[in-house]
């Protein structure tokens, strides 16, 4: 299988919203963010924002992810595996979602010191 036959991994362009240390919630949204989505709680700390059609049916697309208490979060294995693998925010190279979230967490921790 040659290089030209290799599957191209989709890169999701994303934006980040952080509520600040008082609430410590991180949201990462795909860009452009779909108009209609629902929060699908994975556990007490993680929700996946799933795109729905006008009838309220999930389309299979992801609109984003929310993590509560991001600066102390450690449940990386709980992040669903059906989320597209490569995400990119402005100023960073594309990386797997978990790596992006950990990178943001490290930045927030450094900032709060």
C-alpha positions in Angstrom: 0.0 0.0 0.0 1.6 3.2 -1.1 1.5 6.6 0.5 -1.2 7.8 -1.9 -3.4 4.9 -0.8 -3.2 5.8 2.9 -6.4 7.1 4.4 -6.3 10.8 5.2 -7.2 11.6 8.7 -9.8 14.2 9.1 -8.7 17.3 11.1 -11.4 19.0 13.0 -10.9 22.8 13.3 -11.9 23.8 16.8 -12.3 26.7 19.2 -11.9 26.7 23.0 -14.0 28.3 25.7 -13.0 28.3 29.4 -15.3 29.6 32.1 -12.5 30.6 34.4 -11.2 29.2 37.7 -14.5 29.8 39.6 -16.4 27.2 37.5 -13.4 25.4 35.8 -15.3 24.2 32.8 -13.7 23.7 29.4 -15.6 23.5 26.2 -14.1 22.6 22.8 -16.3 23.2 19.8 -15.9 22.2 16.2 -15.8 25.2 13.8 -18.1 26.2 12.4 -20.2 25.0 15.3 -23.5 23.4 14.1 -26.6 25.3 15.0 -28.5 22.4 16.7 -26.8 20.0 19.2 -27.5 18.3 22.5 -25.3 17.6 25.5 -24.8 13.9 25.9 -23.4 13.3 29.4 -20.8 10.6 29.5 -20.3 10.7 33.2 -20.3 13.4 36.0 -17.3 15.2 34.4 -17.7 14.8 30.6 -20.4 15.7 28.1 -20.2 15.2 24.3 -22.1 17.8 22.2 -23.8 15.7 19.5 -25.4 17.3 16.4 -29.1 16.6 15.9 -31.3 17.3 12.9 -34.4 19.5 13.1 -36.4 16.4 14.3 -34.0 15.9 17.3 -32.3 12.8 15.9 -28.6 12.5 16.3 -26.7 12.8 13.0 -23.5 11.0 14.1 -21.5 14.3 14.0 -19.9 15.8 17.1 -20.3 19.5 17.9 -17.9 19.5 20.8 -16.9 18.3 24.2 -17.3 19.7 27.7 -15.1 18.8 30.7 -16.0 19.9 34.2 -13.1 20.7 36.7 -10.6 20.6 33.8 -7.6 21.7 36.0 -8.0 18.6 38.2 -9.6 16.3 35.6 -7.9 12.8 35.2 -10.6 10.7 33.5 -9.0 10.6 30.1 -10.0 7.0 29.4 -13.7 8.0 29.8 -13.6 10.2 26.7 -15.7 8.3 24.0 -13.8 6.7 21.2 -16.3 7.8 18.5 -15.0 11.3 18.5 -12.9 12.3 15.4 -9.3 11.7 16.2 -7.4 14.9 15.1 -8.4 18.3 16.4 -6.7 21.7 15.8 -7.1 25.0 17.5 -5.5 28.2 16.2 -1.8 28.3 16.9 -1.4 24.6 17.5 -0.7 21.6 15.3 -3.4 19.0 14.8 -3.5 16.4 17.5 -5.7 13.7 19.0 -8.5 15.2 21.1 -7.2 13.8 24.4 -3.7 15.3 23.7 -5.3 18.6 22.9 -7.3 18.6 26.1 -4.3 17.6 28.2 -2.3 20.4 26.5 -5.0 23.0 27.4 -5.1 21.6 30.9 -1.4 22.1 31.3 -1.6 25.6 30.0 -4.4 26.4 32.5 -2.5 24.9 35.4 0.6 27.0 34.5 -1.5 30.2 34.1 -3.1 29.6 37.6 0.2 29.2 39.5 
